[in-house]
Amino acid sequence: MAAILARVQAALADGDSAGALTLLDAALVMARRDPDSTARGLLQRGLGDVHAQSGRADAALRQYEDAITALRLAGNAAAEADTWLSAGDAQRTLQRPEKAAQAYATAGALFESVDDPCGAGHSQFRRAGLAGAERADTAEAHYARAVELYTEAADRQSGGLRLTNPHLPDVVQDS
């Protein structure tokens, strides 16, 4: 799988999205024979990503939806959550803000269920962006929650070490 994805990345770096799609489609044919649907789900998410990068949000969304089904079947909640974020992005591109918000909320709940505060922060950040100026109070609440989650993720990675900047006010208070 890693070798295939490396070749896909190389094709995309060369501007060859058609070649990347061909590689992913061929790998998907083989993955469909495997009873573990994780590989199939990850490949379908990859196909969705290539379509999204190429401006084909409808095609991307179809792949993301299939990937979500496969990853749920495999019990891979972390990868499913990532894919929900991508599906939300596609819905947003397609001018479907309500569906995008639902996808981001689902992603956030899944990230929380696998104890991934950084992923949950990404979900809150996207939800805040959707709310925007139309619902400033909602956007502010999502941004605030995203900051809390990102701080939690950073604390975990640093072992609780906090860096301070004397030029910025303290946003997070240690107890």
Helices and strands as residue ranges (DSSP letters): H 2-13, H 17-31, H 38-53, H 57-74, H 77-93, H 97-113, H 117-131, G 132-135, H 136-158
